[in-house]
Amino acid sequence: MKANRSEALFAEASQHLVGGVNSAVRAFRSVGGTPVFMRRGEGAWIEDVNGKQYVDYVLSYGPLAIGHAHPDVVQAISETAASGTSFGAPTELETDMAKMVKSIMPGIERIRMVNSGTEACMSAVRLARGYTGRDRILKFRGNYHGHVDALLVEAGSGVLTLGIPGSPGVPASVTETTLTAPFNNIDAVREVFATYGDSIAAVLVEPVTGNMNCIPGLPDFLQGLRDLCDDSGALLVFDEVMSGFRASLAGAQGLYGITPDLTCLGKVIGGGLPVGALGGRADVMDELAPTGPVYQAGTLSGNPLAMASGLATLRHLAQPDVHAQAQQWTTQLLTGLSERAAAANVGLVTHQAGTMFGLFFTDAQQVLGFEDVADCNAERFVRFFHGMLEAGVYLAPSAFEAGFVSTAHDQAALSHTLEAAERVFADL
Ligand SMILES: *Cc1c(COP(=O)(O)O)cnc(C)c1O
């Protein structure tokens, strides 16, 4: 048997990197086996260190909305790098990026670029607290907002729970102002507001979730959040780090027609380079330093390479029909998977929001929140994951991660995927 280079590389990496990886989600802890080491990507395809090719539905966990190594992105990064990689002084690219995002998401009046989604969410919380003069924040079970102390909370068993630290190293004093409620349950949120309404600074929500797999918020739930925030003076923060430029070109706010006070962005906005952004109402955003008293800064924020990469990605994505075509491939993918699962008698619920999708192995009729996802057939997912990997289809190694389609996916990629799925479903 040919030696598997990934195994050798992982063994070596594990002696130097914690768990052999630089982000916990990359380890194959929930599916077993060895993480596959990749060496190149082009369009919808990636190649591992053994030379095996895969259709990629991870796309770096979302950022690569126009596929791997898109010529526009490669050119933008190379040309920008040749003129210097960072100045610590303003560049025109940052204004270009701000204008681009505002033209796509009209609810955003002012932007601050940061370096990751985590930073965007962390700054959103501080800004909301500074602006409202209130301390409490409300988040939803199964929603992820980066590894921010106050947002790493575990829910208790009740409908409404006070935050319990979700990780060692997070003091209870940091999470005691974090309230949690179940996703897609507006009655539970009304109860929270009845008790705590006048002390809540912000409601943070993934309007389309990507971190308990892909669950679109119910329109009444999201509109209900908007109304409760308007009535109580709390700020509505859409964490669109994943759904931005995916649920629709204008993200979930475009899809639902609901304008949040603040929006957290990341992933696609950097086109594969490390970027995050916080944007929203001018009167709120202007509370940030230097115009306001809420401190926020970053040595590499608005980095020229990251702006160039993100701008090239957004420019390509915003062309007429480009996003719609990728959404169309996503629909075809899910239709094809559903048909093949049904033919093999495999219970499968699929979700789509633009170019994001979710696959749930369950006989339930619907999947609306964290408990529903946790009830899905985990063993079946593991077999499906490994079967697809073997057949040259790369999915995230966790039943709690969403899938992504890029503008580079095409009929060939789809056919390869559906043929593989047909064989794998038959053995589930
Ligand atoms: C990925 C993600 C984050 C964190 O972004 P990082 O760039 O990994 O720090 C925050 N919120 C959501 C919804 C995400 O999907």
The ligand as a Gaussian input file, in Angstrom:
#p B3LYP/6-31G(d) Opt

LIG

0 1
 C      -16.180000      31.796000      11.930000
 C      -17.135000      32.571000      12.739000
 C      -16.724000      33.490000      13.730000
 C      -15.271000      33.628000      14.118000
 O      -14.493000      34.081000      13.074000
 P      -12.888000      33.813000      13.108000
 O      -12.374000      34.520000      11.904000
 O      -12.717000      32.327000      13.073000
 O      -12.394000      34.400000      14.365000
 C      -17.675000      34.251000      14.356000
 N      -18.980000      34.130000      14.051000
 C      -19.420000      33.272000      13.125000
 C      -20.866000      33.200000      12.813000
 C      -18.515000      32.452000      12.445000
 O      -18.960000      31.573000      11.546000

